[in-house]
Amino acid sequence: MEFSDVIKYRNSVREYSDKAVEEDKITYILECARFAPSHMNKQSWRFIVIKNKQIIAQIAKTSLINRWLKTVPILIIACADPTLSATRNNIDYYIIDVSIALEHLILAATDVGLGTCWIGEFNEEEIKKRLEIPKRIRVIALTPLGYSPGTKGLVETITTTLLRSKKRKTLNEIVHYDHW
Ligand SMILES: Cc1cc2nc3c(=O)[nH]c(=O)nc-3n(C[C@H](O)[C@H](O)[C@H](O)COP(=O)(O)O)c2cc1C
């Protein structure tokens, strides 16, 4: 896909078909995450790829607003090791490292026709306990991965309407030149 098409077609997918995701596509998107930039090239990101339906359902249950995750074919947990990071100007770089890597993964998924959705609302403590994630590791975000069914169901219709998810601020609203 052309890069501009990848940017245009990426959107949050909250309903998935049962179609299995090919292993080579999973490897491709993880490879794209691996090549992300990171503070001092320390690559503080770690990913957990969950295919086990029972575990996915248990994790979905820990979120108030993302219960719809319970039927997704694959769930990816994006984690960070803060010991491979630094803080400058009160900004923790491990959050940035992982966010860039996850967006690489998400754009790569779009490129090969797969749906994703940034998930920021989850119960970190519960996820860490269930997945036996070491204490020092932080869970930064999740994303489901799979094929969109092609038509919008109830969850998708409600959320896209509520969030007006295709609407973006204009450049005039977000860009300053030479000073604020
Ligand atoms: C940091 C972050 C956290 C988000 N958390 C959630 C979430 O918990 N649940 C959800 O359904 N969508 C979540 N989203 C998706 C946004 O709602 C979505 O990106 C936005 O409405 C724009 O829609 P689009 O992705 O379809 O362009 C999150 C997005 C980001 C970047």
Ligand as a Chemical Component Dictionary entry (heavy atoms), coordinates in Angstrom:
data_LIG
# 
_chem_comp.id                   LIG 
_chem_comp.type                 NON-POLYMER 
_chem_comp.pdbx_formal_charge   0 
_chem_comp.three_letter_code    LIG 
# 
loop_
_chem_comp_atom.comp_id 
_chem_comp_atom.atom_id 
_chem_comp_atom.alt_atom_id 
_chem_comp_atom.type_symbol 
_chem_comp_atom.charge 
_chem_comp_atom.model_Cartn_x 
_chem_comp_atom.model_Cartn_y 
_chem_comp_atom.model_Cartn_z 
_chem_comp_atom.pdbx_ordinal 
LIG C1  C1  C 0 -3.653  6.596 23.760 1  
LIG C2  C2  C 0 -4.948  6.105 23.163 2  
LIG C3  C3  C 0 -5.848  5.415 23.961 3  
LIG C4  C4  C 0 -7.057  4.917 23.412 4  
LIG N1  N1  N 0 -7.854  4.135 24.199 5  
LIG C5  C5  C 0 -8.960  3.564 23.654 6  
LIG C6  C6  C 0 -9.742  2.652 24.422 7  
LIG O1  O1  O 0 -9.452  2.353 25.582 8  
LIG N2  N2  N 0 -10.823 2.088 23.810 9  
LIG C7  C7  C 0 -11.169 2.345 22.511 10 
LIG O2  O2  O 0 -12.151 1.782 22.025 11 
LIG N3  N3  N 0 -10.438 3.219 21.760 12 
LIG C8  C8  C 0 -9.348  3.826 22.292 13 
LIG N4  N4  N 0 -8.558  4.658 21.520 14 
LIG C9  C9  C 0 -8.915  4.900 20.105 15 
LIG C10 C10 C 0 -9.434  6.328 19.880 16 
LIG O3  O3  O 0 -10.740 6.453 20.407 17 
LIG C11 C11 C 0 -9.413  6.624 18.363 18 
LIG O4  O4  O 0 -8.094  6.545 17.898 19 
LIG C12 C12 C 0 -9.984  8.001 18.020 20 
LIG O5  O5  O 0 -11.346 8.073 18.361 21 
LIG C13 C13 C 0 -9.827  8.302 16.507 22 
LIG O6  O6  O 0 -10.482 7.297 15.753 23 
LIG P1  P1  P 0 -9.687  6.433 14.653 24 
LIG O7  O7  O 0 -8.601  5.681 15.383 25 
LIG O8  O8  O 0 -10.719 5.483 14.077 26 
LIG O9  O9  O 0 -9.131  7.366 13.632 27 
LIG C14 C14 C 0 -7.374  5.174 22.056 28 
LIG C15 C15 C 0 -6.456  5.882 21.255 29 
LIG C16 C16 C 0 -5.243  6.322 21.793 30 
LIG C17 C17 C 0 -4.252  7.006 20.887 31 
# 
loop_
_chem_comp_bond.comp_id 
_chem_comp_bond.atom_id_1 
_chem_comp_bond.atom_id_2 
_chem_comp_bond.value_order 
_chem_comp_bond.pdbx_ordinal 
LIG C1  C2  SING 1  
LIG C2  C3  SING 2  
LIG C2  C16 DOUB 3  
LIG C3  C4  DOUB 4  
LIG C4  N1  SING 5  
LIG C4  C14 SING 6  
LIG N1  C5  DOUB 7  
LIG C5  C6  SING 8  
LIG C5  C8  SING 9  
LIG C6  O1  DOUB 10 
LIG C6  N2  SING 11 
LIG N2  C7  SING 12 
LIG C7  O2  DOUB 13 
LIG C7  N3  SING 14 
LIG N3  C8  DOUB 15 
LIG C8  N4  SING 16 
LIG N4  C9  SING 17 
LIG N4  C14 SING 18 
LIG C9  C10 SING 19 
LIG C10 O3  SING 20 
LIG C10 C11 SING 21 
LIG C11 O4  SING 22 
LIG C11 C12 SING 23 
LIG C12 O5  SING 24 
LIG C12 C13 SING 25 
LIG C13 O6  SING 26 
LIG O6  P1  SING 27 
LIG P1  O7  DOUB 28 
LIG P1  O8  SING 29 
LIG P1  O9  SING 30 
LIG C14 C15 DOUB 31 
LIG C15 C16 SING 32 
LIG C16 C17 SING 33 
# 
